[in-house]
Amino acid sequence: MTSPHAVVVVRPEPGNARTAAALRALGLDVRQVPLFAVTPVDWSAPDPAAFDGLLLTSANAVRHGGAGLDALKRLPVVAVGAATATAASDAGFAVAVTGSGDARDAVSEARDRGFARLLHLAGRDRAPTGDGIEAITVYASDDVPIDATVAQSFVDTVVLLHSERAAARLKDMLDTADIAQSGIEIAAISAAVAEAAGTGWATVSIAPQPSDPALVALAAARANIRAIDHPVRGGDKHAMSDYVPTDRPRARGPRMGVIIALTALAFIAGLGLMAYAAKMLPWFKATQATAAASSAARQKLAAGNSGYIPAQPLGPDGEPQAAAPIDTTVLATREATLAGQLTALEARTATITTDAAAAGAQATRAEGLLVAFAARRALDRGVGLGYLEEQVRLRFGQAQPRATTLLIQAARQPVTLEDLRQGLDAIAPDITSSTGENWLDTIQHQIDTLVVLRKAGTPSPMPADRLARARRLLGAGQVEAARAEVARLPGAAQAGNWMDAARRYVVARQALDVIENTALIGQAGQPQPAPVVIPATPVETTAPESDGI
């Protein structure tokens, strides 16, 4: 028979071993019976540019995601709880939001920070998600066969439930083995899991927080209570450790009369010693005189005698002692010393205040520079700002409203140098030849370009040469000069889309330059709470943070 304070852990590995180790550290009898086994599923990573962030509701997505995770590591992670956030950080992801264990709260916080499009790496058995969240299966949790003998061992134990699916599987297993639920206690990680477990159990307890440590503490408390309250089999009270027989003769000590007599003698001896001290010892007399003087002073003060003068201290003979003379020079010296120390303290306080203000300004400047550099890096990679958009608006929107607006608008259609180079190569045949001319104008143009006179050092006006210069300028990052060369080509009218993309590139970089200068001179502001722009979409999920099903 299972120990009355045994606990059973049914979550899959590796979480099963961690929970069991925490319970054993508390001195409990632990049984490990995983109801599920987690296995990876083949999947292909979508284009990360289509999403603002990565939603992770279980650390299993990181453990079993495989090589497909590498393509998504540039996306910030929205983790449902601390355990999942730790697993994501260890795998090389940047965690932007860490929830408290509830997926709906984590998604709502992500919406507040500007994550409109989330990619959910989830298990095969999952709750439906809300709008704006695309779920993809990266792992599966399959049932582990449990025979009737193992199911019978669940009786008279406390079972830990980390998910709704585990609750449903436990009920089905007991029903199949024809085992009553009334002999089993349930410790659930959340109210949703307890609701999924249903009724009929001996007790159903819910962890105060949806986390494994809180569930372990709850299970330990329930197991200890069960061990104390568990009835001793057979009704033998002598088996209880705190049983004391009532028929054993009580040990007898000394007689009460002797104790009373000794106490009385000690009291009389003490009175005699006090009387001798009052008559013979002079210090006792002085103490009595001082007490009498103090009592008289208190009586005069209570009677409202304004002429009351405090009693002087008495000498060994009972006569008042003369008060020591007061040295005004010493007092003045002490006062000057204290004034100097107070002045020094005030100067140090002012210095600390100035240093703190300077440190705060430097921290604000550093934070603004980090946001600006991160925005430039995102644009250079050709991805949107994502959660950085809100940071840019909060820090620079008041100091540089125009540059902030231009940067955010340009970042929603990011353009890179590589995009411009490829686009120029694609339209090169169209922009180097003139269109709309008849055959006579074409022949005339060819004749006019047979001989061209220009000053030494003047760039060649030939279309092929202009195109080559534009390509060299793009390679050097001089997009504005390259755009001017393309505008002078015969077929520039065919390059409208390319010219517009180049303009967005130039505008975005100019706005970035303004924002970086603003951060450098310390004009970036501290982020303040802003109204939510994108409404939070509720996510229907019932499983709190868990490393398994």
ROSEGU-353469 format. One record per residue (C-alpha): residue number from 0; residue in three letters; x, y, z. Coordinates in steps of 0.2 Angstrom, whole numbers. Example, Ala and Ser with C-alpha at 12.3 -4.5 7.8 and 13.67 -1.06 7.14 Angstrom:
SITE    nr   rest      c1      c2      c3
SITE     0    Ala      62     -22      39
SITE     1    Ser      68      -5      36
% end
This chain:
SITE    nr   rest      c1      c2      c3
SITE     0    Met       0       0       0
SITE     1    Thr       6      17      -4
SITE     2    Ser      12      28      10
SITE     3    Pro      -2      40      16
SITE     4    His       9      55      13
SITE     5    Ala      15      50      -5
SITE     6    Val      13      62     -19
SITE     7    Val      12      57     -38
SITE     8    Val      20      68     -52
SITE     9    Val      11      64     -69
SITE    10    Arg      19      78     -80
SITE    11    Pro      31      73     -94
SITE    12    Glu      49      74     -93
SITE    13    Pro      60      83     -91
SITE    14    Gly      48      93     -79
SITE    15    Asn      43      77     -70
SITE    16    Ala      61      74     -64
SITE    17    Arg      63      93     -58
SITE    18    Thr      46      93     -49
SITE    19    Ala      50      76     -41
SITE    20    Ala      67      82     -35
SITE    21    Ala      59      97     -27
SITE    22    Leu      47      86     -17
SITE    23    Arg      60      74     -11
SITE    24    Ala      70      89      -5
SITE    25    Leu      55      92       7
SITE    26    Gly      56      74      13
SITE    27    Leu      41      67       4
SITE    28    Asp      38      50      -4
SITE    29    Val      37      54     -22
SITE    30    Arg      31      42     -37
SITE    31    Gln      35      47     -55
SITE    32    Val      21      42     -67
SITE    33    Pro      22      52     -83
SITE    34    Leu       5      52     -92
SITE    35    Phe      13      59    -108
SITE    36    Ala      29      59    -118
SITE    37    Val      34      74    -128
SITE    38    Thr      41      71    -146
SITE    39    Pro      46      84    -159
SITE    40    Val      36      86    -175
SITE    41    Asp      42      91    -192
SITE    42    Trp      39     109    -197
SITE    43    Ser      45     123    -208
SITE    44    Ala      48     140    -202
SITE    45    Pro      38     154    -210
SITE    46    Asp      45     171    -216
SITE    47    Pro      49     180    -200
SITE    48    Ala      46     197    -209
SITE    49    Ala      28     193    -208
SITE    50    Phe      28     194    -189
SITE    51    Asp      32     206    -175
SITE    52    Gly      36     193    -161
SITE    53    Leu      36     175    -156
SITE    54    Leu      24     168    -144
SITE    55    Leu      30     154    -133
SITE    56    Thr      18     146    -120
SITE    57    Ser      29     131    -116
SITE    58    Ala      47     128    -114
SITE    59    Asn      44     112    -125
SITE    60    Ala      43     123    -140
SITE    61    Val      61     128    -137
SITE    62    Arg      67     110    -132
SITE    63    His      59     101    -147
SITE    64    Gly      59     115    -160
SITE    65    Gly      74     109    -169
SITE    66    Ala      84     118    -183
SITE    67    Gly      69     128    -188
SITE    68    Leu      71     140    -173
SITE    69    Asp      87     147    -180
SITE    70    Ala      77     157    -194
SITE    71    Leu      66     165    -180
SITE    72    Lys      79     171    -168
SITE    73    Arg      78     189    -174
SITE    74    Leu      60     190    -168
SITE    75    Pro      58     196    -150
SITE    76    Val      49     183    -139
SITE    77    Val      33     184    -129
SITE    78    Ala      35     171    -115
SITE    79    Val      20     165    -105
SITE    80    Gly      31     164     -89
SITE    81    Ala      48     164     -81
SITE    82    Ala      52     146     -85
SITE    83    Thr      48     148    -103
SITE    84    Ala      58     164    -104
SITE    85    Thr      73     156     -96
SITE    86    Ala      73     142    -109
SITE    87    Ala      71     155    -123
SITE    88    Ser      86     165    -117
SITE    89    Asp      97     150    -115
SITE    90    Ala      92     145    -133
SITE    91    Gly      98     162    -140
SITE    92    Phe      82     172    -141
SITE    93    Ala      79     190    -135
SITE    94    Val      64     190    -123
SITE    95    Ala      54     206    -124
SITE    96    Val      39     201    -113
SITE    97    Thr      38     189     -98
SITE    98    Gly      21     185     -92
SITE    99    Ser      15     179     -75
SITE   100    Gly      10     161     -81
SITE   101    Asp      -6     165     -90
SITE   102    Ala      -6     166    -109
SITE   103    Arg     -20     179    -110
SITE   104    Asp     -11     191     -99
SITE   105    Ala       6     189    -109
SITE   106    Val      -3     192    -125
SITE   107    Ser     -12     207    -118
SITE   108    Glu       4     215    -112
SITE   109    Ala      12     211    -129
SITE   110    Arg      -2     220    -138
SITE   111    Asp       1     235    -127
SITE   112    Arg      19     236    -132
SITE   113    Gly      15     235    -151
SITE   114    Phe      16     217    -155
SITE   115    Ala       1     215    -167
SITE   116    Arg       7     200    -177
SITE   117    Leu      13     185    -166
SITE   118    Leu      19     168    -172
SITE   119    His      14     154    -159
SITE   120    Leu      26     139    -158
SITE   121    Ala      14     127    -150
SITE   122    Gly      10     109    -146
SITE   123    Arg      -2      98    -157
SITE   124    Asp     -15      98    -143
SITE   125    Arg     -18     116    -139
SITE   126    Ala     -32     129    -135
SITE   127    Pro     -38     140    -150
SITE   128    Thr     -29     157    -151
SITE   129    Gly     -36     174    -155
SITE   130    Asp     -35     185    -170
SITE   131    Gly     -17     191    -176
SITE   132    Ile      -9     175    -169
SITE   133    Glu      -4     162    -181
SITE   134    Ala       0     145    -173
SITE   135    Ile      11     131    -179
SITE   136    Thr      14     114    -172
SITE   137    Val      32     110    -167
SITE   138    Tyr      30      96    -154
SITE   139    Ala      17      83    -149
SITE   140    Ser      12      76    -132
SITE   141    Asp       7      57    -134
SITE   142    Asp      -1      47    -121
SITE   143    Val       9      34    -111
SITE   144    Pro       0      17    -108
SITE   145    Ile      -4      15     -89
SITE   146    Asp      -9      -2     -83
SITE   147    Ala     -22      -6     -69
SITE   148    Thr      -9     -10     -56
SITE   149    Val       0       7     -58
SITE   150    Ala     -17      16     -58
SITE   151    Gln     -22       7     -42
SITE   152    Ser      -6      14     -34
SITE   153    Phe     -14      32     -35
SITE   154    Val     -26      28     -21
SITE   155    Asp     -22      37      -5
SITE   156    Thr     -10      49     -13
SITE   157    Val      -9      67     -18
SITE   158    Val      -8      69     -37
SITE   159    Leu       0      85     -45
SITE   160    Leu      -9      91     -60
SITE   161    His       0     104     -72
SITE   162    Ser     -13     105     -86
SITE   163    Glu     -31     102     -90
SITE   164    Arg     -26      88    -102
SITE   165    Ala     -17      79     -88
SITE   166    Ala     -33      81     -77
SITE   167    Ala     -44      73     -91
SITE   168    Arg     -32      59     -94
SITE   169    Leu     -31      55     -75
SITE   170    Lys     -50      54     -74
SITE   171    Asp     -51      42     -89
SITE   172    Met     -37      31     -82
SITE   173    Leu     -46      29     -66
SITE   174    Asp     -63      26     -74
SITE   175    Thr     -55      12     -85
SITE   176    Ala     -47       4     -70
SITE   177    Asp     -64       6     -60
SITE   178    Ile     -55      15     -46
SITE   179    Ala     -65      27     -36
SITE   180    Gln     -59      45     -35
SITE   181    Ser     -64      48     -17
SITE   182    Gly     -48      41     -11
SITE   183    Ile     -36      53     -21
SITE   184    Glu     -32      71     -17
SITE   185    Ile     -29      83     -31
SITE   186    Ala     -16      98     -31
SITE   187    Ala     -20     109     -47
SITE   188    Ile      -9     122     -54
SITE   189    Ser     -24     134     -58
SITE   190    Ala     -42     135     -56
SITE   191    Ala     -45     130     -74
SITE   192    Val     -35     114     -71
SITE   193    Ala     -46     111     -55
SITE   194    Glu     -62     114     -65
SITE   195    Ala     -56     101     -78
SITE   196    Ala     -53      88     -65
SITE   197    Gly     -71      89     -60
SITE   198    Thr     -78      83     -43
SITE   199    Gly     -78      67     -33
SITE   200    Trp     -60      68     -27
SITE   201    Ala     -56      68      -8
SITE   202    Thr     -50      86      -9
SITE   203    Val     -46      98     -23
SITE   204    Ser     -33     111     -19
SITE   205    Ile     -27     126     -31
SITE   206    Ala     -10     133     -30
SITE   207    Pro      -9     152     -26
SITE   208    Gln       1     156     -41
SITE   209    Pro       1     146     -58
SITE   210    Ser      19     140     -56
SITE   211    Asp      28     124     -52
SITE   212    Pro      36     130     -35
SITE   213    Ala      19     136     -29
SITE   214    Leu      11     119     -34
SITE   215    Val      26     109     -25
SITE   216    Ala      23     119      -9
SITE   217    Leu       4     116     -10
SITE   218    Ala       7      97     -12
SITE   219    Ala      19      96       2
SITE   220    Ala       7     105      14
SITE   221    Arg      -7      93       8
SITE   222    Ala       4      78      10
SITE   223    Asn       9      83      28
SITE   224    Ile      -9      86      33
SITE   225    Arg     -14      70      26
SITE   226    Ala       0      61      36
SITE   227    Ile      -5      69      52
SITE   228    Asp     -24      66      50
SITE   229    His     -22      49      43
SITE   230    Pro     -31      36      55
SITE   231    Val     -20      22      63
SITE   232    Arg     -26       6      56
SITE   233    Gly     -34      -7      68
SITE   234    Gly     -39       6      81
SITE   235    Asp     -24       3      92
SITE   236    Lys     -21      20     101
SITE   237    His      -4      13     109
SITE   238    Ala       3      14      91
SITE   239    Met       1      33      92
SITE   240    Ser      17      42      96
SITE   241    Asp       9      54     108
SITE   242    Tyr      -1      41     118
SITE   243    Val       2      42     137
SITE   244    Pro      -5      28     148
SITE   245    Thr     -17      34     161
SITE   246    Asp     -14      19     173
SITE   247    Arg       4      23     177
SITE   248    Pro       8      30     194
SITE   249    Arg      13      48     194
SITE   250    Ala      30      52     201
SITE   251    Arg      29      61     218
SITE   252    Gly      41      75     223
SITE   253    Pro      45      84     239
SITE   254    Arg      31      88     251
SITE   255    Met      22     104     249
SITE   256    Gly      24     109     267
SITE   257    Val      43     109     267
SITE   258    Ile      43     120     251
SITE   259    Ile      32     133     259
SITE   260    Ala      42     133     275
SITE   261    Leu      58     136     266
SITE   262    Thr      51     150     256
SITE   263    Ala      44     159     271
SITE   264    Leu      62     158     280
SITE   265    Ala      70     166     264
SITE   266    Phe      57     180     264
SITE   267    Ile      61     184     283
SITE   268    Ala      80     184     280
SITE   269    Gly      78     196     266
SITE   270    Leu      68     208     276
SITE   271    Gly      81     207     290
SITE   272    Leu      95     211     278
SITE   273    Met      86     227     271
SITE   274    Ala      83     233     289
SITE   275    Tyr     102     232     293
SITE   276    Ala     107     241     277
SITE   277    Ala      95     255     281
SITE   278    Lys     103     258     298
SITE   279    Met     121     255     295
SITE   280    Leu     126     259     277
SITE   281    Pro     129     278     272
SITE   282    Trp     126     275     253
SITE   283    Phe     109     269     257
SITE   284    Lys     105     284     267
SITE   285    Ala     111     296     253
SITE   286    Thr      99     286     241
SITE   287    Gln      85     289     253
SITE   288    Ala      89     307     254
SITE   289    Thr      90     309     235
SITE   290    Ala      73     300     233
SITE   291    Ala      65     311     246
SITE   292    Ala      71     327     237
SITE   293    Ser      65     321     220
SITE   294    Ser      48     317     228
SITE   295    Ala      47     335     235
SITE   296    Ala      52     342     218
SITE   297    Arg      38     333     210
SITE   298    Gln      25     338     222
SITE   299    Lys      30     357     220
SITE   300    Leu      30     355     201
SITE   301    Ala      12     347     202
SITE   302    Ala       6     362     213
SITE   303    Gly      12     374     200
SITE   304    Asn      26     382     210
SITE   305    Ser      35     393     197
SITE   306    Gly      49     396     209
SITE   307    Tyr      54     378     209
SITE   308    Ile      73     374     208
SITE   309    Pro      79     357     204
SITE   310    Ala      88     348     218
SITE   311    Gln     107     348     217
SITE   312    Pro     116     331     218
SITE   313    Leu     121     325     236
SITE   314    Gly     138     321     242
SITE   315    Pro     143     306     252
SITE   316    Asp     139     315     268
SITE   317    Gly     121     319     262
SITE   318    Glu     125     337     259
SITE   319    Pro     121     346     242
SITE   320    Gln     136     347     230
SITE   321    Ala     141     363     221
SITE   322    Ala     137     363     203
SITE   323    Ala     152     363     191
SITE   324    Pro     156     379     183
SITE   325    Ile     151     381     164
SITE   326    Asp     165     385     152
SITE   327    Thr     158     396     139
SITE   328    Thr     174     395     128
SITE   329    Val     172     376     127
SITE   330    Leu     153     377     122
SITE   331    Ala     157     390     109
SITE   332    Thr     171     379     102
SITE   333    Arg     159     364     101
SITE   334    Glu     146     374      93
SITE   335    Ala     158     380      80
SITE   336    Thr     164     362      77
SITE   337    Leu     146     356      75
SITE   338    Ala     142     370      63
SITE   339    Gly     157     366      52
SITE   340    Gln     152     348      52
SITE   341    Leu     134     352      47
SITE   342    Thr     140     363      33
SITE   343    Ala     151     349      26
SITE   344    Leu     136     337      27
SITE   345    Glu     126     350      17
SITE   346    Ala     140     352       4
SITE   347    Arg     141     333       2
SITE   348    Thr     122     331       0
SITE   349    Ala     122     344     -13
SITE   350    Thr     136     335     -22
SITE   351    Ile     127     318     -21
SITE   352    Thr     111     327     -28
SITE   353    Thr     121     334     -43
SITE   354    Asp     130     318     -46
SITE   355    Ala     113     308     -46
SITE   356    Ala     105     321     -58
SITE   357    Ala     120     319     -69
SITE   358    Ala     120     300     -68
SITE   359    Gly     101     300     -72
SITE   360    Ala     104     311     -88
SITE   361    Gln     118     300     -94
SITE   362    Ala     107     285     -92
SITE   363    Thr      93     293    -101
SITE   364    Arg     105     298    -115
SITE   365    Ala     112     280    -116
SITE   366    Glu      94     273    -117
SITE   367    Gly      90     285    -131
SITE   368    Leu     106     280    -141
SITE   369    Leu     102     261    -138
SITE   370    Val      85     264    -145
SITE   371    Ala      91     274    -160
SITE   372    Phe     105     262    -164
SITE   373    Ala      93     247    -163
SITE   374    Ala      81     256    -175
SITE   375    Arg      95     259    -188
SITE   376    Arg     100     241    -186
SITE   377    Ala      82     235    -190
SITE   378    Leu      81     246    -205
SITE   379    Asp      98     241    -212
SITE   380    Arg      92     223    -210
SITE   381    Gly      76     227    -220
SITE   382    Val      64     223    -205
SITE   383    Gly      51     234    -197
SITE   384    Leu      54     242    -180
SITE   385    Gly      41     231    -171
SITE   386    Tyr      41     235    -152
SITE   387    Leu      54     248    -155
SITE   388    Glu      41     259    -164
SITE   389    Glu      33     263    -148
SITE   390    Gln      50     266    -139
SITE   391    Val      55     279    -153
SITE   392    Arg      38     288    -152
SITE   393    Leu      39     289    -133
SITE   394    Arg      57     295    -132
SITE   395    Phe      59     306    -147
SITE   396    Gly      41     311    -152
SITE   397    Gln      41     327    -142
SITE   398    Ala      58     333    -146
SITE   399    Gln      58     328    -164
SITE   400    Pro      40     325    -170
SITE   401    Arg      43     326    -189
SITE   402    Ala      59     315    -189
SITE   403    Thr      49     302    -178
SITE   404    Thr      34     302    -190
SITE   405    Leu      45     300    -205
SITE   406    Leu      56     286    -198
SITE   407    Ile      40     276    -192
SITE   408    Gln      32     278    -209
SITE   409    Ala      48     273    -219
SITE   410    Ala      51     259    -207
SITE   411    Arg      34     251    -211
SITE   412    Gln      41     249    -229
SITE   413    Pro      59     246    -226
SITE   414    Val      72     247    -240
SITE   415    Thr      90     241    -240
SITE   416    Leu     105     245    -251
SITE   417    Glu     104     227    -258
SITE   418    Asp      85     230    -263
SITE   419    Leu      91     246    -272
SITE   420    Arg     105     237    -281
SITE   421    Gln      94     223    -287
SITE   422    Gly      80     235    -292
SITE   423    Leu      93     245    -302
SITE   424    Asp      99     230    -311
SITE   425    Ala      82     225    -315
SITE   426    Ile      77     241    -324
SITE   427    Ala      94     245    -332
SITE   428    Pro      88     240    -349
SITE   429    Asp      73     251    -348
SITE   430    Ile      81     267    -342
SITE   431    Thr      97     267    -353
SITE   432    Ser      87     269    -369
SITE   433    Ser      75     282    -374
SITE   434    Thr      56     278    -377
SITE   435    Gly      43     286    -386
SITE   436    Glu      55     292    -401
SITE   437    Asn      51     288    -419
SITE   438    Trp      65     281    -430
SITE   439    Leu      70     297    -437
SITE   440    Asp      73     305    -419
SITE   441    Thr      83     289    -415
SITE   442    Ile      94     291    -430
SITE   443    Gln      97     309    -426
SITE   444    His     101     305    -408
SITE   445    Gln     114     292    -413
SITE   446    Ile     122     304    -425
SITE   447    Asp     123     318    -411
SITE   448    Thr     132     306    -399
SITE   449    Leu     145     300    -412
SITE   450    Val     156     315    -406
SITE   451    Val     154     323    -389
SITE   452    Leu     165     337    -383
SITE   453    Arg     167     340    -364
SITE   454    Lys     179     348    -353
SITE   455    Ala     192     337    -344
SITE   456    Gly     186     330    -328
SITE   457    Thr     168     332    -333
SITE   458    Pro     158     316    -330
SITE   459    Ser     152     307    -346
SITE   460    Pro     134     310    -350
SITE   461    Met     132     293    -359
SITE   462    Pro     118     282    -352
SITE   463    Ala     130     268    -349
SITE   464    Asp     142     278    -340
SITE   465    Arg     129     286    -329
SITE   466    Leu     122     269    -325
SITE   467    Ala     139     263    -320
SITE   468    Arg     141     279    -309
SITE   469    Ala     125     276    -301
SITE   470    Arg     130     258    -297
SITE   471    Arg     146     264    -289
SITE   472    Leu     137     277    -279
SITE   473    Leu     125     264    -272
SITE   474    Gly     140     252    -267
SITE   475    Ala     147     267    -257
SITE   476    Gly     130     270    -249
SITE   477    Gln     128     287    -258
SITE   478    Val     109     284    -262
SITE   479    Glu     105     302    -265
SITE   480    Ala     119     305    -278
SITE   481    Ala     114     288    -286
SITE   482    Arg      96     294    -287
SITE   483    Ala     102     310    -296
SITE   484    Glu     111     300    -309
SITE   485    Val      96     289    -313
SITE   486    Ala      85     304    -314
SITE   487    Arg      96     310    -329
SITE   488    Leu      95     294    -339
SITE   489    Pro      85     294    -355
SITE   490    Gly      72     281    -348
SITE   491    Ala      71     289    -330
SITE   492    Ala      52     289    -332
SITE   493    Gln      52     270    -331
SITE   494    Ala      61     271    -314
SITE   495    Gly      47     278    -304
SITE   496    Asn      46     264    -292
SITE   497    Trp      64     263    -289
SITE   498    Met      66     282    -287
SITE   499    Asp      52     281    -274
SITE   500    Ala      61     267    -264
SITE   501    Ala      77     277    -265
SITE   502    Arg      68     292    -258
SITE   503    Arg      61     282    -243
SITE   504    Tyr      78     275    -240
SITE   505    Val      86     293    -240
SITE   506    Val      71     300    -229
SITE   507    Ala      73     286    -216
SITE   508    Arg      92     288    -214
SITE   509    Gln      90     307    -213
SITE   510    Ala      77     305    -199
SITE   511    Leu      88     292    -190
SITE   512    Asp     103     305    -191
SITE   513    Val      92     318    -183
SITE   514    Ile      86     306    -169
SITE   515    Glu     103     300    -165
SITE   516    Asn     109     318    -164
SITE   517    Thr      95     321    -152
SITE   518    Ala     100     307    -141
SITE   519    Leu     118     312    -141
SITE   520    Ile     114     330    -135
SITE   521    Gly     103     322    -121
SITE   522    Gln      86     328    -127
SITE   523    Ala      78     311    -128
SITE   524    Gly      64     310    -115
SITE   525    Gln      60     296    -103
SITE   526    Pro      47     284    -109
SITE   527    Gln      30     288    -101
SITE   528    Pro      14     277    -101
SITE   529    Ala       5     279    -117
SITE   530    Pro     -13     275    -122
SITE   531    Val     -15     258    -130
SITE   532    Val     -17     259    -149
SITE   533    Ile     -20     241    -154
SITE   534    Pro     -34     234    -144
SITE   535    Ala     -30     218    -134
SITE   536    Thr     -37     202    -142
SITE   537    Pro     -42     189    -129
SITE   538    Val     -33     172    -131
SITE   539    Glu     -43     157    -126
SITE   540    Thr     -31     147    -117
SITE   541    Thr     -33     137    -100
SITE   542    Ala     -16     130     -97
SITE   543    Pro      -5     141     -87
SITE   544    Glu      14     141     -89
SITE   545    Ser      21     123     -88
SITE   546    Asp      36     114     -95
SITE   547    Gly      24     100    -101
SITE   548    Ile       6      94    -103
% end
